[in-house]
Amino acid sequence: MVTLKFKNIDFEDLSQVIIGSSVLSVPIAFTEEAWNLSKTIPVLNLGVIIILTLCFIGIYAFKGIFQGHIKQRKATFVKRVFIDYGVTLLVVVIVLFALNKFPISENPLIALKRVIIISFPASMGGIVVDSLDKE
């Protein structure tokens, strides 16, 4: 077995987040609604989506992965939340790029908005699959 460690986050955890994020990002990335929403949603609302996403990942990780025991592992918990979100963002970028719906050079703001919008549900898939085997 390959052992790639990122301070309590190993290759298995990363692959679970990738698979879970893919499961929910792929069908949403194919929808015209997500593409159109990225053209009209205000930047303030994107901030709300990011905060909600991080909160949902944090709550689920707190209960599902760390089972409420983070007192001695607060730094690991925070890293875990941000790494899971970062991996999800990367998965969504790759999916949108593959679909030719990531206009980073023509319209970077639209590209960023699409990534944030689709990463919201995709992150839920990533954290749920990641929690299937508890630490």
Secondary structure, DSSP 8 states (H G I E B T S, - for coil): ----BSSS-BHHHHHHHHHHHHHHHHHHHT-HHHHHHHHH--HHHHHHHHHHHHHHHHHHIIIIISTT--TT-HHHHHHHHHHHHHHHHHHHHHHHHHTT---TTT-HHHHHHHHHHHHHHHHHHHHHHHTTS--
